[in-house]
Amino acid sequence: MDNHFKFTNSVILLPLFFVLTLWFVFWLEIRFDFDFVQNGINPRTFSGLQGIIFSPFIHSNIEHLYNNSLPLLVLLAALQFFYSKQALAVIGYGILVSGILTWIIGRGNYHIGASGLVYVLVSFIFFKGILTKYYRLVALSLAVVVVYGGMVWYVFPKVDETISWEGHLAGLVTGLALSLLYKTSEYKKVPKYDWEHPDFNPNEDKFLQRFDENGNFVNLPKVEPEEEFQPYFSINLPVIYTVLPNKKKESKP
């Protein structure tokens, strides 16, 4: 595992907490016969502004809730693991900005459900992985396309009149904008070999020196040993030594 990505308890706790909150709100609605639909986004109305915050937690039926819960569990876990520093900001601003866009462009009806956030996460993870050009994040982007690529059809009108295509489109645009806004760390592979270092000089490499410019194996030229200089001087002339008697300076008797 790369040092950039560390598994923590939040990778499991964050998606579980968020999805359990959705189910708890739905349980309150069923148990006490509440009608939270009116707390959704009602486009271009003052009362409908509350739905920007509340709409992701409101669902029309259990099938609607179930269809949003599974993608949220997977995508929130992936977001927290691969983009832990940006996770909370992406969720918070994703809900806020996509809700505002839905309030602006939506049809005159109540828009509810966490599908807008699902589209935010899909869009952010896909585009951010492509922008980083890091092989693990690119692989994650491709996996998202394979699993959730079919969702792109539901950002167009008249594909299904019963869904909020405006919320899906708002989520897709918001995720793209957040992927451009938030910068991630430079994911660089740690050099393992000498030739992977930027200051590598192939002319000084002993192995590469055994090949010529055409790639043929050649023997290295023999290096002649340098002549050693003696630390003293020598001479061929004979040396004559004269022995002198040792005369002591003594007084005569």
Beta strands, then each sheet from edge to edge (+ up, - down):
end
